[in-house]
Amino acid sequence: MSASRSETTNVPGPDPASGPGSDLLAALLDGMDAALCAFDADGVITHWNREAERVLGWSAEEAVGRHGFAGWAVRTADADEVQSRLMSAMTTAGRQVHEFALLRKDGGRVLVRTQSAGVRSADGAPAGVYCAFSEVHAQIDLERSIALSEALFEEAAWGVVLVDVDLRPTVVNGHAARALGSGRTAVLGRPLGELIAQGVDELEAALHHVLAEGAPSGLVELWVTVRTAEGERRRCWRSGFLRLASPLAEEPVPLGVGWLFMDVTDVKVAAQEGDRLRFRSSQLHRAGRAAAECEDPTEAATVYLDFALAGFADHALIDLVAEPRTGPGAGLSGLDAPVRLVRAAATPTGASGPSMPVEAGGIPVRYMDGHPALQAMERIGSVRASAPARPGGGAPSPTWAASRQWPPDATHALCTVLRSRGRSLGVVTFLRGASRAAFERPDAAYAEDVTIRIATSLDLARALPEH
């Protein structure tokens, strides 16, 4: 932009080239992202910035001083209409928006969207018009971006959270707020650790990575425990991350991270259940093949037990009735004498290894009244038990397991009765440590499948003559 033509005031008038604000005005106009030109009251171009030169190819020296766009920036046939619509803004309140097809210096045509408004002199009289314009496709891209942002932060089918460089939420959509168990405004500015009880370290590590290195190459699945008014909930969020950088800086300056996630807990749980069922079915099949090769039925029983332990429990015990009864009502409640159980096999305590026979000499295990194994015998079913949690979330007391004649690291137990030919032969006890979850109903069903096979082998061992 030449000094003689472009260093003018915002209002057309005398040339203030020698004024102290002329250089600042020229710098402001040339630094604008939008193309801008201005007309005086007679329709003569007085301002033309560098963005206008980029869009149309005409320099400020070539544009300033011309009367309208006729014959150079607009086809002659369209010039009068374009000029009248632009200059009408001088006598109309507010801004006017129009779309025109302008001519580039190289002869090409470009569709632009203009915003024009009148300029008034110091005494309030119409003094000219300023016109800001941009290519229509660029404007449409901007509008699409804004519309996309508004749609994402309304009711998108996935959660959208913007976090700043301090990893505090700044914008949260409705889906994400519900997933976090709070309102949209209640989570803003709060540390993520106040919203997520477990898994926050993995989430913050992912956010730090995005700020430092950029978005990961694929989606990330994060297991978190969310604090809600109804209590803590374990969820799996399939997440994508985007680093947000300022478009106004020469070098990318991180503004934060865009975090998009979808709750896939039900899908993951169903997949895990399917994998677990397939694995357990495979283990039973393999155990059956291995047990079929055992000459000793008692050994076959321990083979079933060892195969069942994989991924299921940490320890296992087999307790048999000391004097099994064969009459009516065997194994039911109301026996004439208390049930006495003798330890027959057990896995090593404190170390991994196969289950081994136990030489108990017929001495019953000192089970107290109400012991889960005795309850299983009485109910002819499965009984689950877990050590009570300590206040503050500490590890359960080892005395809970010791008082029940179990290894000291046992925290969860599942006792299943051995049934064969209508009789209760004993109890199989599966034990888990504190690092594992408590036994659930599907676990009890699997344990019963295993116990049926063990009971059949043990019953065969008793029926065979000693050799």
C-alpha positions in Angstrom: 0.0 0.0 0.0 1.7 3.3 -1.1 2.2 6.0 1.4 0.5 8.6 -0.7 -2.7 6.6 -1.1 -3.1 4.2 1.8 -1.9 6.3 4.7 -5.3 7.9 5.3 -7.8 8.0 8.2 -10.6 5.6 8.6 -13.0 8.3 7.4 -12.4 9.7 3.9 -11.1 13.2 4.0 -7.9 15.2 3.8 -4.7 13.2 3.5 -3.1 12.9 6.9 0.1 11.4 5.6 2.1 13.4 8.1 -0.1 12.4 11.1 1.4 10.2 13.8 -1.4 7.6 13.4 -1.0 7.0 9.7 1.6 4.3 10.0 -0.4 2.5 12.7 -3.5 2.7 10.5 -1.7 1.3 7.5 -0.2 -1.5 9.6 -3.7 -2.4 11.1 -5.3 -2.5 7.7 -2.6 -4.6 6.1 -2.6 -7.0 9.0 -6.3 -7.8 8.8 -7.3 -11.4 7.9 -10.2 -10.1 5.9 -10.0 -8.2 2.6 -11.0 -4.6 3.1 -11.7 -1.6 0.8 -13.3 1.7 1.4 -15.1 4.2 -0.9 -15.7 7.9 -0.4 -19.1 9.5 -0.9 -18.5 9.7 -4.7 -17.6 6.0 -4.9 -13.8 6.4 -5.3 -11.7 3.8 -3.6 -9.7 5.2 -0.7 -8.4 2.0 1.0 -7.2 -1.3 -0.2 -5.4 -3.7 2.1 -3.0 -6.6 1.4 -5.7 -9.3 1.9 -7.8 -7.6 -0.9 -4.7 -7.7 -3.1 -4.2 -11.4 -2.3 -7.8 -12.3 -3.1 -8.1 -10.3 -6.4 -4.5 -9.8 -7.4 -4.8 -6.0 -7.8 -2.3 -4.0 -5.7 -3.2 -0.9 -3.7 -1.4 1.3 -6.2 -3.7 -0.1 -8.9 -6.9 0.0 -6.9 -6.9 3.2 -4.8 -8.2 6.2 -6.7 -10.4 4.2 -9.1 -14.1 5.0 -9.4 -15.9 1.8 -8.3 -15.1 -1.7 -9.7 -16.4 -1.1 -13.2 -14.2 -2.4 -16.0 -11.5 -4.0 -13.8 -12.8 -5.8 -10.8 -16.4 -6.3 -12.0 -17.8 -7.0 -15.5 -19.1 -3.9 -17.1 -22.6 -5.4 -17.4 -22.7 -6.0 -13.6 -20.8 -2.8 -12.5 -23.9 -0.5 -11.9 -25.7 -3.1 -9.9 -22.7 -3.9 -7.7 -21.9 -0.3 -7.2 -25.4 0.7 -6.2 -25.8 -2.1 -3.8 -22.4 -1.3 -2.1 -23.1 2.5 -1.9 -26.6 1.9 -0.6 -25.0 1.0 2.7 -24.0 4.7 3.1 -27.6 5.7 3.8 -28.8 2.5 5.5 -28.4 1.7 9.2 -26.4 -1.4 10.1 -24.4 -3.7 7.9 -25.4 -5.2 4.6 -24.3 -8.6 3.4 -24.1 -9.4 -0.3 -22.5 -11.9 -2.6 -20.8 -10.7 -5.8 -18.7 -12.3 -8.6 -15.5 -10.2 -8.8 -12.8 -10.4 -11.4 -9.2 -11.2 -10.6 -6.3 -9.5 -12.2 -5.5 -12.7 -14.1 -9.0 -12.7 -15.6 -10.5 -15.4 -13.3 -13.7 -14.9 -11.4 -14.1 -15.3 -7.7 -17.3 -15.3 -5.7 -17.0 -13.2 -2.6 -19.3 -12.4 0.4 -19.2 -8.8 1.4 -20.2 -6.9 4.6 -20.6 -3.2 4.0 -21.5 -0.3 6.3 -21.7 3.4 6.0 -19.1 5.8 7.3 -20.1 9.2 8.6 -18.0 12.4 9.0 -17.6 14.4 12.2 -20.9 16.3 11.6 -22.8 13.0 11.0 -23.1 13.4 7.3 -22.6 10.3 5.0 -19.0 10.3 4.0 -18.5 6.9 2.4 -18.6 3.1 2.7 -16.3 0.5 4.0 -16.5 -3.0 2.6 -15.0 -6.2 4.1 -15.1 -9.3 1.8 -13.8 -12.8 1.7 -14.0 -15.7 -0.7 -17.3 -17.5 -0.3 -15.7 -20.9 0.2 -13.5 -19.6 3.0 -16.6 -18.1 4.6 -18.5 -21.3 4.2 -15.6 -23.3 5.7 -15.6 -21.0 8.7 -19.4 -21.3 9.2 -19.1 -25.1 8.9 -16.4 -25.1 11.6 -18.6 -23.0 13.9 -21.6 -25.1 13.2 -19.7 -28.3 13.9 -18.4 -26.9 17.2 -21.9 -25.9 18.2 -23.3 -29.3 17.3 -20.6 -31.2 19.2 -21.2 -29.1 22.3 -25.0 -29.6 22.2 -26.2 -33.2 22.2 -23.6 -35.3 20.3 -23.7 -39.0 20.7 -20.3 -39.0 22.3 -18.6 -36.9 25.0 -16.6 -33.9 24.1 -14.4 -32.1 26.6 -11.9 -29.3 26.0 -9.2 -29.1 28.7 -6.6 -26.3 29.0 -2.9 -26.7 29.4 -3.4 -27.2 33.2 -5.7 -30.2 32.3 -8.8 -28.6 33.7 -12.1 -28.8 31.7 -13.1 -25.5 30.0 -16.0 -26.7 27.8 -18.0 -29.9 28.3 -21.0 -31.1 26.3 -24.1 -32.6 27.8 -23.1 -36.2 27.0 -19.7 -35.8 28.7 -21.3 -34.1 31.7 -23.7 -37.0 32.3 -20.8 -39.5 31.9 -18.9 -37.6 34.5 -21.9 -37.6 36.8 -22.2 -33.9 37.1 -23.7 -30.8 35.3 -22.0 -29.0 32.4 -21.0 -26.0 34.5 -20.2 -27.9 37.7 -17.2 -29.6 36.1 -15.5 -26.5 34.6 -12.2 -25.6 36.1 -12.1 -28.6 38.4 -9.1 -31.0 38.5 -9.9 -34.3 36.8 -8.9 -36.1 40.0 -12.1 -34.7 41.7 -14.3 -36.3 39.0 -12.5 -39.6 38.5 -11.6 -41.8 41.4 -9.5 -44.4 39.5 -7.8 -44.1 36.2 -7.1 -40.4 36.3 -3.3 -41.0 36.1 -3.7 -42.8 32.7 -6.0 -40.0 31.4 -3.7 -37.2 32.5 -0.7 -39.1 31.0 -2.6 -39.2 27.7 -3.4 -35.5 27.8 0.2 -34.6 28.6 1.4 -36.7 25.7 -1.0 -34.9 23.3 0.2 -31.5 24.6 3.8 -32.4 24.1 3.8 -34.8 21.1 0.5 -34.4 19.4 -2.5 -36.7 18.9 -1.9 -40.4 19.1 -2.2 -42.5 16.0 -5.3 -44.4 17.1 -8.1 -44.5 19.7 -7.3 -45.2 23.3 -9.4 -47.3 25.7 -9.3 -46.0 29.3 -10.9 -47.8 32.2 -11.9 -45.3 34.9 -14.0 -45.2 38.0 -16.2 -42.1 38.1 -17.6 -40.5 41.2 -21.3 -39.9 41.0 -24.2 -39.0 43.3 -25.2 -42.7 43.2 -21.7 -43.9 44.1 -18.6 -45.0 42.1 -19.1 -46.5 38.6 -16.5 -48.5 36.6 -16.5 -47.4 33.0 -14.5 -48.0 29.8 -14.2 -44.9 27.5 -12.9 -45.3 24.0 -11.1 -41.9 23.5 -9.6 -39.8 20.8 -7.5 -36.7 21.4 -6.6 -33.6 19.4 -4.1 -31.0 20.3 -5.6 -27.5 19.9 -3.2 -24.8 18.7 -3.8 -21.1 18.1 -4.1 -20.2 14.4 -3.0 -16.6 15.1 0.5 -17.5 16.2 3.4 -18.0 13.9 4.5 -21.0 15.8 1.9 -23.5 17.1 1.0 -22.5 20.6 -1.0 -25.2 22.4 -4.3 -24.0 23.8 -5.3 -27.3 25.3 -6.6 -30.7 24.2 -9.9 -31.7 22.6 -11.0 -35.0 24.2 -13.7 -37.0 22.5 -14.9 -40.3 24.1 -17.6 -42.9 23.9 -18.7 -45.3 26.6 -18.1 -48.8 25.5 -18.4 -50.5 28.9 -21.2 -52.8 27.9 -19.4 -53.9 24.7 -16.1 -54.5 26.5 -17.8 -56.4 29.3 -19.7 -58.6 26.8 -16.5 -59.2 24.9 -14.7 -60.1 28.1 -17.5 -62.5 29.1 -17.3 -64.2 25.7 -13.5 -64.6 26.0 -13.9 -65.9 29.5 -16.5 -68.5 28.5 -14.4 -69.6 25.5 -11.3 -69.9 27.7 -13.1 -71.9 30.4 -14.7 -74.2 27.9 -11.3 -74.8 26.4 -9.9 -75.5 29.8 -12.6 -78.1 30.6 -12.0 -79.7 27.3 -8.3 -79.9 27.8 -8.8 -81.1 31.4 -11.1 -83.9 30.2 -8.5 -85.1 27.6 -5.7 -85.1 30.2 -7.8 -86.8 32.9 -8.8 -89.5 30.5 -5.1 -90.5 30.4 -4.8 -90.9 34.2 -4.9 -94.5 35.5 -5.7 -93.3 39.1 -9.1 -91.5 39.4 -7.8 -89.4 42.3 -5.1 -88.1 40.0 -7.7 -87.3 37.4 -9.6 -85.3 40.0 -6.5 -83.1 40.7 -6.0 -82.7 37.0 -9.4 -81.2 36.7 -8.7 -78.9 39.6 -5.4 -77.7 38.2 -6.9 -76.9 34.8 -9.7 -75.0 36.5 -7.3 -72.8 38.5 -5.8 -71.1 35.4 -7.2 -67.5 35.4 -9.9 -68.4 37.9 -8.4 -68.7 41.4 -5.1 -68.6 43.3 -5.6 -71.6 45.6 -7.9 -74.6 45.8 -8.7 -77.2 48.4 -10.5 -80.6 48.3 -12.1 -81.7 51.6 -13.9 -85.1 51.6 -16.5 -86.4 54.1 -14.7 -88.5 56.6 -17.4 -91.2 56.7 -19.7 -90.8 53.7 -23.1 -92.1 54.3 -25.0 -94.0 51.7 -28.4 -94.0 53.3 -31.3 -91.6 52.5 -30.7 -88.0 53.3 -26.9 -88.2 53.0 -25.4 -84.7 52.7 -28.6 -83.0 53.7 -29.2 -80.9 56.8 -30.4 -82.6 59.9 -27.8 -85.3 60.0 -27.5 -87.3 63.2 -23.9 -86.3 63.5 -22.0 -83.2 62.4 -20.4 -83.4 59.0 -16.6 -84.0 59.4 -14.4 -83.0 56.4 -10.9 -84.3 55.9 -8.4 -82.4 53.7 -7.6 -84.6 50.7 -5.7 -82.3 48.3 -4.5 -78.7 48.2 -2.4 -76.3 46.2 0.9 -75.1 47.7 0.6 -72.2 50.1 2.6 -69.1 49.2 3.8 -70.5 45.8 2.2 -71.6 42.6 2.2 -75.3 41.7 -0.1 -78.2 41.0 -2.5 -79.5 43.6 -1.1 -82.4 45.7 -2.6 -85.0 47.9 -2.6 -84.3 51.6 -1.9 -87.0 54.1 -4.3 -86.0 56.9 -4.5 -89.4 58.5 -8.3 -89.1 58.7 -8.1 -86.2 61.1 -11.0 -83.7 60.3 -10.2 -80.1 59.4 -11.1 -77.8 62.4 -13.9 -75.9 60.7 -15.9 -73.7 63.0 -19.7 -73.6 63.0 -21.1 -71.6 60.0 -17.9 -72.2 57.9 -18.7 -71.7 54.2 -17.6 -75.3 53.4 -20.1 -76.6 56.0 -22.8 -74.3 54.6 -22.2 -75.7 51.1 -22.6 -79.2 52.5 -25.8 -78.2 54.2 -27.3 -76.3 51.2 -26.0 -78.8 48.6 -24.9 -75.8 46.5 -22.3 -73.1 46.2 -21.4 -70.5 48.9 -19.4 -67.4 48.3 -17.6 -65.4 51.0 -15.3 -62.4 51.2 -13.3 -60.8 54.0 -14.8 -57.6 55.3 -13.0 -54.4 54.0 -11.1 -52.4 56.5 -12.0 -48.7 57.1 -10.0 -46.5 54.8 -9.6 -49.1 52.1 -6.8 -51.1 53.8 -6.0 -54.7 53.1 -8.3 -57.3 54.9 -6.9 -58.8 58.0 -5.1 -62.2 57.5 -6.8 -63.5 60.6 -10.1 -63.8 58.6 -8.5 -66.5 56.4 -6.5 -68.2 59.1 -9.6 -68.6 61.3 -11.2 -70.5 58.5 -8.2 -72.8 57.9 -7.3 -71.1 54.6 -4.0 -69.6 53.4 -3.4 -66.2 55.0 -3.5 -64.3 51.7 -7.0 -65.6 50.9 -9.6 -62.8 50.6 -12.4 -64.3 48.5 -13.7 -67.9 48.7 -16.1 -70.0 46.7 -17.2 -73.4 48.2 -18.9 -75.9 46.0 -20.2 -79.3 47.1 -19.0 -82.5 45.5 -22.1 -84.5 44.4 -22.1 -87.9 42.7 -24.8 -90.6 42.6 -27.1 -88.5 44.9 -24.5 -88.2 47.7 -22.4 -85.4 49.0 -18.7 -86.5 48.9 -17.2 -83.3 50.2 -16.4 -79.7 49.2 -14.0 -78.0 46.8 -12.9 -74.5 47.9 -11.5 -71.9 45.5 -9.7 -69.0 46.9 -8.6 -65.6 45.6 -6.2 -63.0 47.0 -6.9 -59.3 47.6 -5.7 -58.2 44.2 -8.6 -60.0 42.5 -12.3 -59.5 42.4 -14.8 -61.4 44.5 -16.4 -64.5 43.0 -19.7 -63.8 41.2 -22.6 -66.0 40.0 -21.0 -66.9 36.6 -17.9 -68.0 38.6 -20.1 -70.3 40.8 -21.6 -71.9 37.7 -18.2 -72.6 36.3 -17.0 -74.0 39.6 -20.0 -76.3 39.7 -19.1 -77.7 36.3 -15.6 -78.4 37.4 -16.8 -79.9 40.7 -19.1 -82.3 39.0 -16.1 -83.8 37.0 -14.0 -83.9 40.2 -16.8 -85.7 42.1 -17.2 -88.3 39.4 -13.5 -89.1 39.5 -13.4 -89.2 43.3 -16.5 -91.4 43.5 -14.8 -93.8 41.0 -11.7 -93.9 43.2 -13.8 -95.0 46.2 -15.7 -97.6 44.2 -12.5 -99.2 42.8 -10.9 -101.9 45.0 -7.5 -100.8 46.5 -4.5 -102.1 44.6 
